[in-house]
Amino acid sequence: FFFSSRRRHTRCSRDWSSDVCSSDLSLRRARNQQLDHWKGVLSGVLDNAWTESARSIATEYARLGLDAHWFVGMYGFMFERLGTMASEIYPQVPDKRERLARALQQAALFDLNQILRVFLAPELLTQLQAEKAATDRVLKTILPAEIAEEMKRAGGVAPKEYLDATVLLAELDGFGSTLRRLDPASLIAVLDLVLGGLDRIVARGGLRKVNAMGDRYLAVAGVPEGRSEDARLAASAALAMTAFCDEVSRAAGLEMHLRVAINKGPIVGGVVGSDRLGFDVWGDALMLAQILQASGAPGQVQVTEVVRAEAAAGHSFEPRSPLLLKDYGRVRAHYVRERRSLERRRAEALGLAKSLVESGRVRLAETSIASRINRWLTEGAVA
């Protein structure tokens, strides 16, 4: 009832003198001082510096990541209106005016405590925590974990340079013909299985998926910090990715194969977009990987000299003819050679596909392509 300024003016004409609604400079100054005082009290309550119940409320707010200071502005405004009401009721009697204002504001402070207690009731706390966890999960699926935390904490993310990043860029060779050949349900079923497998392999290898757009798949390691085994892990992941794609394509009766290139060097990463956020990377390391990937052979993994040197302990390589590239000069590249037998590669790809379908991560639609893949999953055979 004390929020409406119109009620203040209509009540002035009933029982009070004509100068009740007027305010002189001293009254405004006292009102401002009173407002500052109560805002300070509120800040103390919400900053864990008042009563024991307020401390528990502030602790719950901090744990939930909620901004309790929203209440400061709201109740600060309310206390100002209460002070104005007291001044209007007792414009010429300072003692009564102050006692009334204090009583009203103490009552409001009690209400604040009660409102917060209701707001933080166990069932509402559970709901808030569930909603916050769901929001965090969604945010972390589109942004790296530390980037997501910075976004929540600061409301934005500063671009960063990663000096020791490993870039893995893959492209689905034969995607265009597959796109034209399959109906939408069959296309999505195949892509869902392929991309689900790539996601699992990348995460298992300690890399981080950046994006998958069209026929391109980009992942990085060394973000935020580089590791000595990044190049070796990236090469292992790339071999597993090509083998998995080969087996899914073979089971589906398609001709899709990955061309993969891996490079190492500095990149810049940042969050772009306003309506739909996305983390992306740029830099010479990525541009050179794009050039190598385009010049590679389907089903093969190609790496630069720096990657070969760092991954030599765990892999075998075959040099290819040096490339003379604009802006890069003479570039030496190598193909990574498989050490696993064909039977082992096929068994690992089959096991991964089964785990994706059984876990519900991938759902196969009722199509002829899905029937072929299901037969591969159940019998280990290709129709």
Residue pairs with C-beta under 8 A, 6 or more apart in sequence:
1 7
2 78
2 81
2 82
2 85
2 104
3 78
3 81
8 21
8 84
8 85
8 88
9 21
11 88
12 20
12 21
12 88
16 88
16 89
16 91
17 91
19 91
20 88
20 89
20 91
21 88
22 91
23 31
23 87
27 87
27 91
31 80
31 83
31 84
31 87
34 79
34 80
34 83
34 101
35 76
35 79
35 80
35 83
38 75
38 76
38 79
38 105
39 72
39 76
39 79
41 50
41 109
42 71
42 72
42 75
42 76
42 79
42 109
42 112
43 69
43 72
44 50
45 51
45 54
45 57
45 58
45 109
45 112
45 113
46 54
46 57
46 58
46 61
46 68
46 69
46 71
46 72
47 58
48 54
48 55
48 58
48 59
51 113
53 113
53 117
54 113
57 68
57 113
57 116
57 117
57 120
58 68
60 120
60 125
61 67
61 68
61 120
64 125
64 128
64 129
64 132
65 132
65 152
66 128
71 112
71 116
75 108
75 109
75 112
78 108
79 105
79 108
82 101
82 104
82 105
82 108
83 101
83 105
85 100
85 101
85 104
86 97
86 98
86 100
86 101
86 104
87 97
87 101
89 96
89 97
89 100
90 96
90 97
90 100
91 97
118 124
136 148
136 152
139 148
139 151
139 152
140 148
142 277
142 278
142 279
143 151
143 157
143 271
143 277
143 279
144 208
144 223
144 224
144 279
146 224
147 157
147 269
147 271
147 279
150 156
150 157
150 158
151 157
151 271
151 277
156 271
157 270
157 271
158 270
159 268
159 269
159 270
160 224
160 268
160 269
160 270
161 266
161 267
161 268
161 269
162 220
162 222
162 223
162 224
162 226
162 266
162 267
162 268
162 269
162 281
163 226
163 266
164 222
164 225
164 226
164 230
164 264
164 266
165 220
165 221
165 222
165 223
165 226
165 264
165 265
165 266
165 267
165 281
165 283
165 285
166 207
166 220
166 221
166 222
166 226
166 230
166 231
166 234
166 262
166 263
166 264
166 307
167 218
167 220
167 262
167 263
167 264
167 265
167 267
167 281
167 285
167 286
167 289
168 202
168 207
168 218
168 219
168 220
168 221
168 234
168 237
168 238
168 260
168 261
168 262
168 289
169 216
169 217
169 218
169 260
169 261
169 262
169 286
169 289
169 290
169 293
170 198
170 216
170 217
170 218
170 238
170 241
170 258
170 259
170 260
170 261
170 293
171 215
171 216
171 217
171 258
171 259
171 260
171 293
171 294
172 178
172 194
172 215
172 216
172 217
172 245
172 256
172 257
172 258
173 256
173 257
173 258
173 259
173 298
173 299
174 249
174 254
174 255
174 256
174 257
174 298
175 214
175 215
175 256
176 215
177 255
178 187
178 190
178 254
178 255
178 256
179 187
181 254
182 190
182 369
183 367
185 365
185 366
185 367
186 365
186 367
186 368
186 369
186 370
188 365
189 364
189 365
189 367
189 369
189 370
189 373
190 248
190 252
190 254
190 256
190 369
190 373
192 362
192 363
193 248
193 353
193 356
193 357
193 362
193 364
193 373
194 244
194 245
194 248
194 256
195 212
195 217
196 356
196 361
196 362
197 241
197 244
197 245
197 248
197 349
197 352
197 353
197 356
198 209
198 212
198 217
198 241
198 244
198 245
199 209
200 352
200 355
200 356
200 361
201 237
201 240
201 241
201 244
201 352
202 208
202 209
202 219
202 237
202 241
203 209
204 237
205 233
205 234
205 236
205 237
205 240
206 221
206 227
206 230
206 233
207 219
207 220
207 221
207 233
207 234
207 237
208 219
208 220
208 221
208 223
209 217
209 218
209 219
210 218
210 219
210 220
210 279
210 280
210 281
211 217
211 218
211 278
211 280
212 218
217 241
217 258
218 281
218 286
219 234
219 237
220 267
220 269
220 281
221 227
221 230
221 233
221 234
222 230
222 264
223 267
223 269
223 281
228 310
230 264
230 310
231 262
231 264
231 303
231 306
231 307
231 310
231 311
232 310
232 311
232 313
232 314
232 315
234 262
234 307
234 311
235 262
235 301
235 303
235 307
235 311
235 314
235 315
235 336
236 314
236 315
238 260
238 262
238 301
238 336
239 301
239 336
239 338
239 340
240 348
241 258
241 260
242 257
242 258
242 260
242 299
242 300
242 301
243 338
243 340
243 345
243 346
243 348
243 349
244 348
244 349
244 352
244 353
245 256
245 257
245 258
246 257
246 258
246 299
246 349
247 345
247 346
247 349
247 350
247 353
247 376
248 256
248 349
248 353
248 373
249 255
249 256
249 257
250 382
251 372
251 373
251 375
251 376
251 382
251 383
252 369
252 372
252 373
253 369
253 372
253 383
257 298
257 299
258 298
258 299
259 293
259 294
259 296
259 297
259 298
259 299
259 300
259 302
260 293
260 296
260 300
260 301
260 302
261 289
261 290
261 291
261 292
261 293
261 296
261 301
261 302
261 303
262 289
262 301
262 302
262 303
262 304
262 307
263 285
263 286
263 288
263 289
263 292
263 303
263 304
263 306
263 307
264 285
264 304
264 306
264 307
264 310
265 283
265 284
265 285
265 288
265 306
266 283
266 284
266 285
267 281
267 282
267 283
267 285
267 286
268 281
268 282
268 283
269 279
269 280
269 281
269 282
270 279
270 280
271 277
271 278
271 279
272 278
272 279
272 280
288 304
288 325
288 328
288 331
289 304
291 323
291 325
291 328
292 302
292 304
292 323
292 331
292 333
293 302
295 302
295 323
296 302
296 335
297 335
300 335
300 336
301 335
301 336
302 320
302 333
302 334
302 335
302 336
303 311
303 317
303 333
303 334
303 335
303 336
304 331
304 332
304 333
304 334
305 331
305 332
305 333
305 334
308 317
308 334
311 336
315 336
315 337
315 339
316 336
316 337
316 339
317 334
317 335
317 336
317 337
318 334
318 335
318 337
319 332
319 333
319 334
320 333
320 334
320 335
322 330
322 331
322 332
322 333
323 330
323 331
323 332
323 333
324 330
324 331
325 331
338 345
340 348
350 376
350 377
350 380
353 362
353 373
353 376
353 377
354 377
356 362
357 363
357 364
357 377
364 370
364 373
364 374
372 382
372 383
375 381
375 382
375 383
376 382
376 383
